[in-house]
Amino acid sequence: MNKKMMSDNQIVVFKDHKIRRVFHENAWWFVITDVITTLTDTTNASDYVKKMRGRDKELSKRWDQMANRLLVETSGGSQKLNCANTEGLFRIIQSIPSPKAEPFKQWLAKVGYERVQEIEDPELASQRVREIYKAKGYDNAWIEKRMRGIQVRGELTEEWNKRDVGSSQEYAILTAEISKATFGITPTEYKNLKGLARENLRDHMTDLELIFTMLGEASTTEITRTDNAQGFVENCAAARAGGEVAGNARLDLEKRTREKVTTSKNYLGLMEKQIEEE
């Protein structure tokens, strides 16, 4: 699949077809008629969508949940167009009988099969994540730290779940408390420092940043257990305390080495530099 991003970051080019998109509620939403035009031979994408919904009654029932009319930049100015997020697009593609859509359907079937395998054997999921990182160009030492960080994070969120910290918003607040105590900045501020938008912050951390992130979260887990923290308020205090353990260690290292641990370096920048050198 020949796919690349345009410089304006609002258009995807797939097989020489432009697919417009808009960032909404922390996710990319793609113009449905653009996708239909790309994957079929139709000259009237709107009519194709109407007929497709007529054929697929279940798709039609869920359409209002899947499609969202969003403002999209067009040659004639901003217009509200029907858009779908990635999950919605996958469902729509399943209903397209065109041979051009067949590769996507085969890929979806493969992903579904792999997911079933991972449920039966969780070790396969870990192995596949390693393979993905390696394919992206990360070295083995970094991958091992990242994988260990995922385990440490999982242990912490499991503790939060057992201690009446339920919502994703509360998880985000507690994570921000650990980050502020560890690095002096929140994850959002950290992403801004590294010039990231939707990308995963930890996928763009250096070895030391990953290590201190792990230390902050592992310390929080231990303090949470020792203090038997219950509820959001008590866990918030444990999060700050755990982050302070890592923060003090970071400050000590920075004093000894005279170098900052927190850095604007990120994987995207490193890859661009590597490409330029090649």
C-alpha positions, 0 to 999 in steps of 0.5 A: 500500500503506497501511502504517504502524508502530505505536508499539511497533515490533513490529507492522506495520499493512497494510490494517487487518491487524496483522502481528506481527514480532520482531527476531532476528539483526539482521533483522525476522522476520514471523509467517507466519500473520499475512501469510497472513491479510492476503493471503488470505480464509482463516479458518484461516491454519495450515491454509492454510499446510499446504495451500500446502506440499502444493501447492508441494513446493519451498517445503516442501523449503526450509521449515525454512531459511525459517521460524524459530520465535521468541518473539512477544508475543501477547495470551496472553503470549509464544509461539513462532510460525513467522516468516520474514524478508523474503526468506522472505516473498517466496518464500511470497508467490510461492506464494499464488494469492490476487488479494490477493497479485498486487500483490506478485508484480508488484512482485517481477517488476519488481524482478527485471527492474530487477536484470537491467537493472542488471547489464547497465548498472551506471549504472542502479543508481546512478541508482535509488539517487539517485531513492530518496534524493530520494524520501525527501526528501534534497537533491541536495548530500547525495545527491552526497556519499552517492553519492561515499561509496559509491564510496570505500567500494567502493574500500576494500573492494576493496583489503581483498578483494585483501589477504586480508581476507575475512570480513564480521566482519573488515570490520566490525572494520576499519571500527570502527578507522577510525571510532574514529580519525576520530570517537572512537567506533565505528559502534555507539556512533555509532548509539546517539548518533543514536538509531538501531537497524537504520537505516543510519548513513551515511543519517543523517549530516550533510554534514560527517560524510559528508565525514570518513567519506570522508576516513578511508576514502580515506586508509585506501585510500591507506595500504593501497596505499602500505604494501602491507598484507597480512592482517588485522593489517597492514590493521588498522594501515592502518585506524587510520592512515587514520582518524587522518588524518581524525581530526586534520582533524576536531579541527582544524576543531572547534578553529577553529569551536568546534563538534563534527562528531559530532552526535546529529542524524539524518534521522529527527529532521529529518523529524519536525521538518519534519512538525511545522513543516508 
